[in-house]
Amino acid sequence: MSANISKWIVTTAREVVQVPIVGFLLLVIVSEISHAYARFASLDLLMHCLGGVAIAFFFHRASVNASKFGILGPFHAVTHATLVFALVCTAAVFWEFAEFISDQFFGTHAQLDNEDTMSDMFLSVFGGTSFLVIFALLRRRYPATPE
């Protein structure tokens, strides 16, 4: 079993780790270097939505690979979608927790107000849900594999 876990981690990392890393670096570049958030307030909406897509993609591939290596049971579309959705929601909440902690202890201003925080979480979940809907539609069209 531990060999399967190692294979799962390596395979998943090889397939998807670059997506959130590139997304996060893009976020840092856009926010810190170009000050685009200050100039284009709607950019925050797009970034949270795309963040939700990236997070969903990561958990989707991790779940598919976990089934492939026997860590989870066989792939089942409804269980898979439920797991990925729950993990996207959890990631969005913990991201906002991190922003809150950063604001409280390091003096950042990541969270403007309650409306900003709630819309950030909503858009992340919306992006993740959009990924799942597109995945389900593609899976219907190409049902051969869960990938």
C-alpha positions as semicolon CSV with decimal commas, in nm:
position;residue;x (nm);y (nm);z (nm)
1;M;0,000;0,000;0,000
2;S;0,280;0,247;0,083
3;A;0,432;0,189;-0,262
4;N;0,096;0,279;-0,414
5;I;0,079;0,596;-0,205
6;S;0,426;0,694;-0,323
7;K;0,328;0,631;-0,686
8;W;0,006;0,830;-0,634
9;I;0,193;1,128;-0,490
10;V;0,459;1,128;-0,761
11;T;0,209;1,082;-1,045
12;T;-0,027;1,348;-0,916
13;A;0,256;1,592;-0,852
14;R;0,394;1,536;-1,200
15;E;0,052;1,593;-1,359
16;V;-0,091;1,886;-1,168
17;V;0,131;2,061;-0,916
18;Q;0,250;2,308;-1,176
19;V;-0,107;2,436;-1,232
20;P;-0,160;2,586;-0,884
21;I;0,204;2,696;-0,860
22;V;0,187;2,884;-1,191
23;G;-0,151;3,028;-1,089
24;F;-0,017;3,147;-0,755
25;L;0,291;3,302;-0,916
26;L;0,067;3,477;-1,167
27;L;-0,141;3,608;-0,879
28;V;0,169;3,745;-0,704
29;I;0,297;3,906;-1,022
30;V;-0,039;4,061;-1,103
31;S;-0,105;4,188;-0,751
32;E;0,237;4,294;-0,628
33;I;0,439;4,394;-0,931
34;S;0,188;4,544;-1,172
35;H;-0,068;4,662;-0,912
36;A;-0,337;4,543;-1,153
37;Y;-0,583;4,478;-0,869
38;A;-0,579;4,846;-0,780
39;R;-0,645;4,945;-1,140
40;F;-0,892;4,670;-1,234
41;A;-1,113;4,569;-0,942
42;S;-1,293;4,303;-1,149
43;L;-0,964;4,116;-1,194
44;D;-1,009;3,982;-0,840
45;L;-1,334;3,814;-0,949
46;L;-1,166;3,642;-1,242
47;M;-0,868;3,527;-1,035
48;H;-1,088;3,367;-0,769
49;C;-1,296;3,190;-1,032
50;L;-0,984;3,060;-1,208
51;G;-0,840;2,964;-0,870
52;G;-1,146;2,748;-0,812
53;V;-1,093;2,582;-1,150
54;A;-0,725;2,514;-1,069
55;I;-0,811;2,371;-0,728
56;A;-1,083;2,149;-0,877
57;F;-0,845;2,027;-1,147
58;F;-0,586;1,940;-0,883
59;F;-0,832;1,744;-0,667
60;H;-0,987;1,581;-0,975
61;R;-0,652;1,441;-1,089
62;A;-0,557;1,343;-0,733
63;S;-0,885;1,154;-0,698
64;V;-0,859;0,980;-1,035
65;N;-0,502;0,877;-0,957
66;A;-0,601;0,758;-0,609
67;S;-0,857;0,527;-0,771
68;K;-0,600;0,414;-1,027
69;F;-0,350;0,317;-0,754
70;G;-0,607;0,151;-0,528
71;I;-0,601;0,418;-0,256
72;L;-0,967;0,500;-0,317
73;G;-1,227;0,264;-0,451
74;P;-1,307;0,243;-0,822
75;F;-1,394;0,567;-0,997
76;H;-1,761;0,658;-0,958
77;A;-1,877;0,983;-1,118
78;V;-2,113;1,101;-0,842
79;T;-1,874;1,015;-0,559
80;H;-1,589;1,178;-0,751
81;A;-1,785;1,500;-0,810
82;T;-1,895;1,512;-0,445
83;L;-1,539;1,462;-0,321
84;V;-1,391;1,725;-0,554
85;F;-1,669;1,974;-0,471
86;A;-1,619;1,926;-0,096
87;L;-1,243;1,968;-0,128
88;V;-1,280;2,285;-0,337
89;C;-1,514;2,430;-0,073
90;T;-1,270;2,336;0,202
91;A;-0,975;2,488;0,016
92;A;-1,169;2,812;-0,042
93;V;-1,255;2,840;0,329
94;F;-0,899;2,769;0,442
95;W;-0,762;3,020;0,189
96;E;-0,984;3,286;0,346
97;F;-0,870;3,174;0,693
98;A;-0,511;3,229;0,576
99;E;-0,601;3,578;0,451
100;F;-0,767;3,656;0,785
101;I;-0,461;3,540;0,979
102;S;-0,234;3,738;0,748
103;D;-0,445;4,052;0,801
104;Q;-0,453;4,006;1,179
105;F;-0,090;3,917;1,244
106;F;0,104;4,068;0,954
107;G;-0,096;4,381;0,879
108;T;-0,193;4,287;0,526
109;H;-0,524;4,395;0,381
110;A;-0,631;4,087;0,186
111;Q;-0,987;4,092;0,317
112;L;-1,161;4,423;0,263
113;D;-1,488;4,334;0,433
114;N;-1,738;4,051;0,479
115;E;-1,881;4,101;0,129
116;D;-1,535;4,065;-0,024
117;T;-1,464;3,748;0,175
118;M;-1,797;3,587;0,089
119;S;-1,772;3,676;-0,280
120;D;-1,417;3,534;-0,291
121;M;-1,540;3,203;-0,149
122;F;-1,846;3,201;-0,378
123;L;-1,637;3,263;-0,690
124;S;-1,386;2,994;-0,597
125;V;-1,666;2,743;-0,549
126;F;-1,830;2,864;-0,872
127;G;-1,504;2,805;-1,061
128;G;-1,469;2,456;-0,912
129;T;-1,831;2,374;-0,992
130;S;-1,783;2,499;-1,349
131;F;-1,489;2,261;-1,386
132;L;-1,702;1,971;-1,261
133;V;-1,987;2,054;-1,501
134;I;-1,750;2,074;-1,797
135;F;-1,583;1,748;-1,689
136;A;-1,925;1,577;-1,665
137;L;-2,027;1,701;-2,009
138;L;-1,700;1,585;-2,164
139;R;-1,729;1,250;-1,988
140;R;-2,072;1,199;-2,142
141;R;-1,932;1,276;-2,483
142;Y;-1,618;1,065;-2,432
143;P;-1,720;0,798;-2,177
144;A;-1,420;0,565;-2,223
145;T;-1,213;0,690;-1,929
146;P;-1,266;0,896;-1,612
147;E;-0,968;1,108;-1,710
